[in-house]
Amino acid sequence: MRTIRLQLPDDLARKLRARAKEQGLSAEEFVRLVTEEILRRPSDEFGEAVEQVLTKNAELYRRLAN
């Protein structure tokens, strides 16, 4: 596992620690979990491509569903 050092403004670091504590996590665990969640999401480009295909083929999908 790699270590990444991150500098945050004091107010943001306080908010991060408070939110992590609410979840029963250390700040490090909280950042790791949030980062994993964000990286699991498809990129904006992928989402836009999916939307374009769904919109373009909406009538076909409607007919196939019946």
N, C-alpha and C positions, 0 to 999 in steps of 0.2 A: 504494500500500500504506500502511496506517495503522500507527502505532507506538502500542503500549500499554505503559505503564510498570506494572510489577508489583513489589510489595514482598513479600519472602519472609523468614521467619526464617532465621538463619544456617545452622542444621542442615539445613533443607529445601533451601536454595540449594546447599549442599555436595553433598547427595545428587543434586540435579538435574544439577549440573555433572559429577559422577562418572558418572552414567548416560549422559549425553550423550557423554562422552568414550569410554565403552565402545562406543558405537555409531559413533564417528568423526564426531560432530557437535558443533557449537557448542551452547551452552545455548539460544540463540535458535532455532536450527534444530530442536532436539529439542522445545521447547515448541510450536512451530508445527506440527510433524508430529503430535504427540500430540493437540493441539487439533483438528486436521483429522480425525483418526481418531475422536475422541469425537463430533464434530458430524456425522459421516457416519452414525452409528448412529441407528436410529429412536428416537423418544421412548418413554418407558415406557408412555404412554397408547396409542400405536400398537401396541406389542407386546402389551399387555393386550387390546386390541380384536381383534387377529389371533388370539390364543389363545382368546378367547371364541368367535369365529366357527368356528375349527377344531374346538373341543370340541363346540359346538352341532351342527355338521354332520358330525361324525365318521362316523356311520353312512352318510350319503349318499356321502361320499368313499370309504368302504370299498366300497360297492356299485358305484360308478362305476369303481373300480380293477379290478374283476373282469370 
